[in-house]
Every structure is written in structure tokens, then in C-alpha cells.
Amino acid sequence: SDEEGWSWDNDRSRYDQTRNKVLSHDDNGVRSNLQQRILAAISALEDMPTVDKTRLAALGWCFGGHPIAEFGRIQHPGIRAIASFHGVFDGILDSD
């Protein structure tokens, strides 16, 4: 959880605003803001000498289901597995 507890406060406006910004998508369902965050995380992992860039996996729980689904849509060449447990997938559109 965040240090200030704002995501769990009775006033959910800050949480809703942040969530909507991160999860906004274009007409094709692409979540550019979320994809940029995912790609930055992948880049940080790939910079670590102990990480095998050809054997990446990702796990998402609850709200973490959004980035897991988006990670799958990115089709990164090193991804070997993705899993979501109790994932939240609202607003995700089908894609080819």
C-alpha cells in the first residue's frame, strides 16, 4: 500500500484519477501509459546482470491483472509466462 493510505481513504477521487490515467486506452484498446510503465520495468530488469532476458515471466494479483494482460499484448520477445490471479480486467478490449 502507499505510505499515505490515499488509495484506501474514504475519498477515492485521487485513487480514481490515478487509476483512470494509468488505464486509459485508445480506440484500439492500447493502454499507452501502462505499456510505458511496463517497458520501463522490463528495461530495469534487463539491466540486472542476473536476469536472463530470454526467460521473463510476470505475475499479477487483483489490480495487477491489468499490467499482466497488457504485458501479454506487448508481445515482448523474452516473455515466457504470464499469470493473473483474481485479475481485474475491466476495460480491456479484444485484440488480434
N, CA, C and O of each residue as an XYZ file, in Angstrom:
384
protein
N       0.834     -1.185      0.000
C       0.000      0.000      0.000
C       0.882      1.254      0.000
O       2.053      1.203      0.378
N       0.316      2.351     -0.420
C       1.063      3.602     -0.415
C       1.257      4.099      1.015
O       0.496      3.745      1.915
N       2.279      4.918      1.212
C       2.617      5.390      2.556
C       1.538      6.278      3.176
O       1.363      6.291      4.394
N       0.823      7.011      2.341
C      -0.174      7.943      2.846
C      -1.549      7.299      3.025
O      -2.421      7.875      3.676
N      -1.745      6.127      2.462
C      -3.030      5.458      2.561
C      -4.111      6.047      1.668
O      -5.288      5.732      1.843
N      -3.736      6.900      0.708
C      -4.753      7.569     -0.106
C      -5.543      6.624     -0.997
O      -6.663      6.948     -1.391
N      -4.992      5.474     -1.322
C      -5.757      4.570     -2.180
C      -6.880      3.868     -1.414
O      -7.788      3.302     -2.021
N      -6.816      3.907     -0.081
C      -7.837      3.254      0.728
C      -8.679      4.244      1.526
O      -9.538      3.832      2.306
N      -8.449      5.527      1.344
C      -9.190      6.549      2.063
C     -10.651      6.554      1.610
O     -10.963      6.066      0.523
N     -11.537      7.096      2.424
C     -12.945      7.202      2.051
C     -13.142      8.059      0.815
O     -14.060      7.814      0.032
N     -12.291      9.064      0.629
C     -12.339      9.898     -0.571
C     -11.500      9.207     -1.639
O     -10.272      9.291     -1.623
N     -12.158      8.531     -2.556
C     -11.463      7.735     -3.577
C     -11.102      8.549     -4.820
O     -10.662      7.964     -5.810
N     -11.268      9.856     -4.809
C     -11.063     10.662     -6.009
C      -9.613     10.603     -6.503
O      -9.375     10.498     -7.707
N      -8.650     10.669     -5.589
C      -7.233     10.617     -6.003
C      -6.913      9.246     -6.610
O      -6.244      9.154     -7.639
N      -7.394      8.197     -5.965
C      -7.196      6.842     -6.489
C      -7.840      6.702     -7.862
O      -7.208      6.207     -8.796
N      -9.100      7.135     -7.992
C      -9.812      7.017     -9.266
C      -9.115      7.805    -10.371
O      -9.021      7.330    -11.503
N      -8.630      8.996    -10.055
C      -7.937      9.818    -11.042
C      -6.650      9.130    -11.515
O      -6.371      9.090    -12.713
N      -5.882      8.600    -10.589
C      -4.639      7.911    -10.931
C      -4.930      6.654    -11.729
O      -4.278      6.393    -12.740
N      -5.889      5.887    -11.292
C      -6.262      4.648    -11.980
C      -6.700      4.942    -13.403
O      -6.268      4.272    -14.341
N      -7.551      5.935    -13.567
C      -8.045      6.272    -14.901
C      -6.922      6.736    -15.821
O      -6.926      6.424    -17.012
N      -5.966      7.473    -15.280
C      -4.842      7.945    -16.092
C      -3.984      6.771    -16.560
O      -3.633      6.677    -17.736
N      -3.656      5.892    -15.641
C      -2.795      4.756    -15.979
C      -3.501      3.788    -16.921
O      -2.867      3.226    -17.814
N      -4.792      3.588    -16.736
C      -5.520      2.589    -17.509
C      -6.252      3.140    -18.720
O      -6.981      2.403    -19.384
N      -6.074      4.423    -19.022
C      -6.744      4.967    -20.204
C      -6.223      4.257    -21.450
O      -5.055      3.876    -21.528
N      -7.111      4.091    -22.414
C      -6.714      3.406    -23.645
C      -7.249      4.140    -24.864
O      -8.189      4.929    -24.775
N      -6.625      3.859    -26.012
C      -7.075      4.469    -27.253
C      -8.221      3.642    -27.841
O      -8.709      2.709    -27.202
N      -8.650      3.987    -29.059
C      -9.777      3.297    -29.681
C      -9.506      1.817    -29.945
O     -10.445      1.035    -30.094
N      -8.246      1.432    -30.003
C      -7.875      0.034    -30.231
C      -7.656     -0.726    -28.924
O      -7.295     -1.902    -28.940
N      -7.872     -0.058    -27.801
C      -7.710     -0.699    -26.511
C      -6.284     -0.689    -25.990
O      -5.999     -1.317    -24.970
N      -5.375      0.014    -26.672
C      -3.978      0.061    -26.245
C      -3.836      1.040    -25.090
O      -4.263      2.190    -25.189
N      -3.249      0.596    -24.020
C      -3.040      1.408    -22.823
C      -1.602      1.927    -22.831
O      -0.722      1.340    -22.202
N      -1.373      3.012    -23.535
C      -0.016      3.542    -23.729
C       0.678      3.877    -22.417
O       1.851      3.547    -22.239
N      -0.027      4.525    -21.494
C       0.582      4.877    -20.199
C       1.032      3.625    -19.457
O       2.133      3.578    -18.908
N       0.185      2.627    -19.446
C       0.514      1.387    -18.763
C       1.656      0.668    -19.478
O       2.557      0.138    -18.828
N       1.625      0.646    -20.803
C       2.696     -0.003    -21.559
C       4.043      0.672    -21.309
O       5.062     -0.010    -21.203
N       4.062      1.986    -21.217
C       5.314      2.696    -20.937
C       5.871      2.292    -19.574
O       7.080      2.110    -19.429
N       5.008      2.151    -18.584
C       5.454      1.733    -17.249
C       5.991      0.301    -17.273
O       7.002     -0.004    -16.640
N       5.311     -0.557    -18.000
C       5.741     -1.955    -18.106
C       7.090     -2.033    -18.809
O       7.988     -2.741    -18.353
N       7.238     -1.315    -19.906
C       8.503     -1.341    -20.648
C       9.651     -0.773    -19.820
O      10.786     -1.237    -19.933
N       9.366      0.223    -18.994
C      10.402      0.767    -18.106
C      10.819     -0.284    -17.073
O      12.001     -0.413    -16.754
N       9.852     -1.025    -16.560
C      10.167     -2.088    -15.596
C      10.976     -3.194    -16.260
O      11.931     -3.702    -15.673
N      10.602     -3.568    -17.474
C      11.348     -4.599    -18.209
C      12.771     -4.135    -18.450
O      13.715     -4.906    -18.280
N      12.930     -2.896    -18.841
C      14.260     -2.345    -19.088
C      15.120     -2.395    -17.833
O      16.298     -2.749    -17.891
N      14.527     -2.038    -16.701
C      15.262     -2.078    -15.432
C      15.680     -3.505    -15.094
O      16.795     -3.733    -14.626
N      14.789     -4.461    -15.330
C      15.131     -5.864    -15.080
C      16.247     -6.341    -16.005
O      17.177     -7.025    -15.577
N      16.141     -5.975    -17.262
C      17.131     -6.423    -18.240
C      18.516     -5.837    -17.977
O      19.521     -6.390    -18.424
N      18.571     -4.737    -17.266
C      19.860     -4.136    -16.908
C      20.556     -4.874    -15.765
O      21.732     -4.637    -15.488
N      19.824     -5.765    -15.107
C      20.411     -6.522    -13.996
C      21.206     -7.706    -14.561
O      20.693     -8.459    -15.388
N      22.455     -7.869    -14.114
C      23.304     -8.921    -14.685
C      22.795    -10.342    -14.415
O      23.167    -11.265    -15.139
N      21.970    -10.538    -13.413
C      21.498    -11.883    -13.084
C      20.193    -12.260    -13.794
O      19.682    -13.362    -13.598
N      19.656    -11.362    -14.609
C      18.381    -11.616    -15.283
C      18.642    -12.151    -16.681
O      19.403    -11.566    -17.451
N      17.998    -13.273    -17.001
C      18.063    -13.845    -18.345
C      16.979    -13.173    -19.186
O      15.791    -13.415    -18.972
N      17.371    -12.346    -20.124
C      16.431    -11.564    -20.931
C      15.537    -12.430    -21.809
O      14.522    -11.951    -22.314
N      15.891    -13.676    -21.994
C      15.111    -14.568    -22.851
C      14.139    -15.429    -22.057
O      13.430    -16.253    -22.635
N      14.097    -15.248    -20.733
C      13.238    -16.073    -19.877
C      12.522    -15.217    -18.837
O      12.713    -15.402    -17.635
N      11.704    -14.287    -19.301
C      10.968    -13.406    -18.394
C       9.575    -13.968    -18.122
O       8.970    -14.610    -18.981
N       9.091    -13.721    -16.939
C       7.738    -14.108    -16.557
C       7.148    -12.997    -15.700
O       7.879    -12.198    -15.114
N       5.836    -12.953    -15.633
C       5.177    -11.915    -14.844
C       3.945    -12.494    -14.174
O       3.254    -13.349    -14.727
N       3.689    -12.008    -12.970
C       2.557    -12.447    -12.166
C       1.803    -11.216    -11.685
O       2.412    -10.264    -11.196
N       0.500    -11.230    -11.819
C      -0.319    -10.122    -11.330
C      -1.434    -10.625    -10.441
O      -2.043    -11.660    -10.713
N      -1.696     -9.890     -9.382
C      -2.737    -10.246     -8.436
C      -3.744     -9.113     -8.372
O      -3.362     -7.963     -8.157
N      -5.014     -9.410     -8.553
C      -6.094     -8.446     -8.452
C      -5.897     -7.299     -9.454
O      -5.941     -7.521    -10.664
N      -5.682     -6.084     -8.958
C      -5.471     -4.945     -9.869
C      -4.237     -5.160    -10.748
O      -4.147     -4.577    -11.828
N      -3.297     -5.979    -10.310
C      -2.118     -6.310    -11.097
C      -2.436     -7.107    -12.348
O      -1.562     -7.308    -13.190
N      -3.677     -7.564    -12.483
C      -4.088     -8.259    -13.704
C      -4.038     -7.371    -14.926
O      -3.793     -7.858    -16.030
N      -4.266     -6.067    -14.754
C      -4.187     -5.135    -15.881
C      -2.796     -5.130    -16.520
O      -2.686     -5.341    -17.728
N      -1.738     -4.898    -15.751
C      -0.425     -4.890    -16.391
C      -0.032     -6.252    -16.951
O       0.699     -6.316    -17.940
N      -0.496     -7.338    -16.350
C      -0.172     -8.658    -16.869
C      -0.803     -8.850    -18.251
O      -0.147     -9.323    -19.178
N      -2.059     -8.486    -18.377
C      -2.725     -8.591    -19.680
C      -2.037     -7.698    -20.703
O      -1.836     -8.100    -21.849
N      -1.679     -6.492    -20.291
C      -1.013     -5.562    -21.203
C       0.383     -6.065    -21.574
O       0.829     -5.900    -22.709
N       1.063     -6.677    -20.609
C       2.376     -7.255    -20.870
C       2.254     -8.314    -21.970
O       3.102     -8.393    -22.858
N       1.212     -9.113    -21.906
C       0.970    -10.113    -22.945
C       0.711     -9.490    -24.300
O       1.136    -10.025    -25.324
N       0.024     -8.375    -24.315
C      -0.277     -7.686    -25.587
C       0.961     -7.061    -26.208
O       1.045     -6.921    -27.428
N       1.921     -6.685    -25.374
C       3.156     -6.086    -25.892
C       3.936     -7.099    -26.722
O       4.656     -6.724    -27.648
N       3.796     -8.367    -26.396
C       4.488     -9.455    -27.092
C       6.004     -9.270    -27.069
O       6.673     -9.353    -28.099
N       6.522     -9.019    -25.883
C       7.966     -8.890    -25.696
C       8.622    -10.224    -26.044
O       8.120    -11.269    -25.630
N       9.725    -10.224    -26.790
C      10.339    -11.493    -27.226
C      10.871    -12.361    -26.088
O      11.017    -13.570    -26.267
N      11.163    -11.788    -24.936
C      11.715    -12.562    -23.834
C      10.685    -13.178    -22.913
O      11.036    -13.977    -22.044
N       9.400    -12.820    -23.084
C       8.378    -13.304    -22.160
C       8.080    -14.774    -22.423
O       7.862    -15.192    -23.560
N       8.078    -15.544    -21.343
C       7.810    -16.975    -21.447
C       6.543    -17.377    -20.708
O       5.959    -18.418    -21.004
N       6.114    -16.567    -19.752
C       4.912    -16.909    -18.990
C       4.299    -15.659    -18.381
O       5.006    -14.745    -17.955
N       2.971    -15.635    -18.347
C       2.253    -14.602    -17.613
C       1.120    -15.288    -16.855
O       0.540    -16.258    -17.344
N       0.808    -14.790    -15.680
C      -0.273    -15.358    -14.882
C      -0.958    -14.248    -14.102
O      -0.317    -13.329    -13.592
N      -2.265    -14.357    -14.025
C      -3.048    -13.414    -13.239
C      -3.952    -14.206    -12.303
O      -4.652    -15.125    -12.726
N      -3.926    -13.837    -11.026
C      -4.794    -14.469    -10.040
C      -5.812    -13.443     -9.566
O      -5.453    -12.384     -9.050
N      -7.072    -13.766     -9.746
C      -8.159    -12.856     -9.377
C      -7.975    -11.501    -10.058
O      -8.235    -10.458     -9.458
N      -7.529    -11.522    -11.304
C      -7.232    -10.290    -12.035
C      -8.461     -9.453    -12.327
O      -9.562     -9.972    -12.515
N      -8.250     -8.162    -12.361
C      -9.282     -7.201    -12.730
C      -9.021     -6.815    -14.181
O      -7.967     -6.263    -14.498
N      -9.967     -7.099    -15.056
C      -9.743     -6.876    -16.488
C     -10.761     -5.916    -17.097
O     -10.966     -5.941    -18.310
N     -11.393     -5.084    -16.303
C     -12.381     -4.163    -16.850
C     -11.743     -3.213    -17.852
O     -10.643     -2.701    -17.641
N     -12.462     -2.993    -18.947
C     -11.994     -2.040    -19.956
C     -11.007     -2.602    -20.955
O     -10.583     -1.880    -21.857
N     -10.624     -3.861    -20.831
C      -9.685     -4.457    -21.778
C     -10.467     -4.908    -22.994
O     -11.445     -5.646    -22.874
N     -10.037     -4.465    -24.165
C     -10.699     -4.810    -25.416
C      -9.982     -5.967    -26.083
O      -8.779     -6.148    -25.891
N     -10.709     -6.749    -26.863
C     -10.092     -7.830    -27.630
C      -9.145     -7.231    -28.655
O      -9.399     -6.159    -29.205
N      -8.048     -7.939    -28.903
C      -7.113     -7.508    -29.944
C      -6.624     -8.735    -30.668
O      -6.722     -9.854    -30.164
N      -6.097     -8.516    -31.856
C      -5.574     -9.636    -32.657
C      -4.149     -9.924    -32.294
O      -3.539    -10.831    -32.860
